[in-house]
Amino acid sequence: MQLIIEDAAQRFKQGDFHAARKLYQKIAACYGESIVAVNLSLCDQAIKALNGQVSMTEGEGTAGENDRAAVNASSLQVTRQLHDTQSLLEKYFVLAQSQK
């Protein structure tokens, strides 16, 4: 499962938000959606921004390359959230394995 988590985080960082979302859905199926709810939400926001539906920046309605730049600009926050989520998933995985 750790490889799926790492792959999902890497795909998000690379801007492959659809693939990242699918991987987070697999994680949710195993551990529950609450574990990756923020990650799924970030993927949804990024996908909408790339489709020109919603801007990732406050109060701006830009599309295209500007949205991609806005998604990349928030990468520090996203990276921190993904790291925290991955750490928690690893902890829960270890706990689940020790209870078997």
C-alpha positions in Angstrom: 0.0 0.0 0.0 2.9 2.3 0.7 3.9 2.2 -3.0 0.4 3.3 -4.0 0.6 6.2 -1.5 4.0 7.3 -2.9 2.8 6.9 -6.5 -0.3 9.0 -5.8 1.7 11.8 -4.2 4.2 11.7 -7.1 1.5 11.8 -9.7 -0.1 14.8 -8.0 3.2 16.6 -7.9 3.7 16.0 -11.6 0.3 17.4 -12.4 -1.4 14.0 -13.3 -4.4 14.8 -11.0 -6.7 12.2 -12.6 -4.3 9.4 -12.0 -3.5 10.6 -8.5 -7.2 10.7 -7.7 -7.7 7.1 -8.9 -4.9 6.0 -6.6 -6.3 7.9 -3.6 -9.7 6.2 -4.3 -7.9 2.8 -4.0 -6.5 3.9 -0.7 -9.9 5.1 0.5 -11.4 1.7 -0.5 -8.9 0.0 1.9 -8.6 2.4 4.8 -11.7 4.6 4.5 -12.3 7.9 2.7 -11.6 10.0 5.7 -7.9 9.1 5.6 -7.5 10.7 2.1 -10.5 13.1 2.0 -8.2 16.1 1.8 -6.1 14.5 -0.9 -9.2 13.7 -3.0 -10.5 17.2 -2.5 -7.1 18.7 -3.6 -7.2 16.5 -6.7 -10.8 17.6 -7.5 -9.8 21.2 -7.1 -6.8 20.8 -9.3 -8.8 19.0 -12.0 -11.5 21.7 -12.0 -8.8 24.4 -12.2 -7.2 22.7 -15.2 -10.6 22.4 -16.8 -11.2 26.2 -16.3 -14.1 25.6 -13.9 -12.6 26.9 -10.7 -9.4 28.9 -10.1 -7.0 27.7 -7.4 -6.2 31.3 -6.5 -8.5 33.4 -4.3 -10.9 35.6 -6.2 -9.5 35.0 -9.7 -11.2 33.2 -12.5 -8.3 32.5 -14.8 -7.9 29.3 -16.8 -5.2 27.3 -18.7 -1.6 28.0 -17.9 -2.4 30.5 -15.1 -4.4 27.7 -13.3 -1.5 25.3 -13.7 0.8 28.0 -12.2 -1.6 28.5 -9.3 -1.7 24.7 -8.7 2.1 24.6 -8.7 2.3 27.7 -6.4 0.4 25.8 -3.7 2.6 22.8 -4.0 4.3 23.4 -0.7 1.0 23.2 1.2 0.0 20.2 -0.9 3.4 18.5 -0.3 3.1 19.0 3.4 -0.5 17.6 3.4 0.6 14.6 1.3 3.5 13.9 3.6 1.3 14.1 6.7 -1.3 11.8 5.1 1.4 9.3 4.0 2.9 9.2 7.5 -0.6 8.5 9.0 -1.3 5.8 6.5 2.0 4.1 7.2 1.3 4.3 10.9 -2.2 2.8 10.4 -0.8 0.1 8.2 1.8 -0.9 10.7 -0.8 -0.9 13.5 -3.1 -3.1 11.4 -0.3 -5.5 10.6 0.6 -5.9 14.3 -3.0 -6.7 15.2 -3.2 -9.7 12.9 
